[in-house]
Amino acid sequence: MAVTSLPLPEGVDVLLVGLRDVDAQVRTLAVGRLGDSGRVEAVVPLTGLVRDRTPRVRAAAAFALGRLAHESATPALLRLADDPYRHVRERAVQALGRVGGPAAVDALLAMTSDPEPLQRARQRSARSSRR
């Protein structure tokens, strides 16, 4: 779904509240639905989850930001690309590949020295998907 600049629909207010829920599963579901919304307005609330205490929520946020593919998500994705959890890093790298833009491409190029072969392969794949 393409990102639009239209206001978020009223139902999204519930999802925004869900981002602050104490239950990680609720936060994860809200993140996924916001990523599906295709709305650029969802980027800012999603970037706030880069510091979430639950790796699953951070990974979902990276995936959702990749679906929205808006360059304003790049700083948050760069932070997630350095997450201590591999799955979060992988999602962030994939999302950076979808976002593209000079900052994302530069970061992906810099990451090719990652010591994990699988991570390097995903980074190469993310870069090539933007060509």
Summary of the structure (lengths in Angstrom):
residues: 131
radius of gyration: 14.1
end to end distance: 20.0
largest distance: 44.9
contacts: 429
relative contact order: 0.12
helix: 74%
strand: 2%
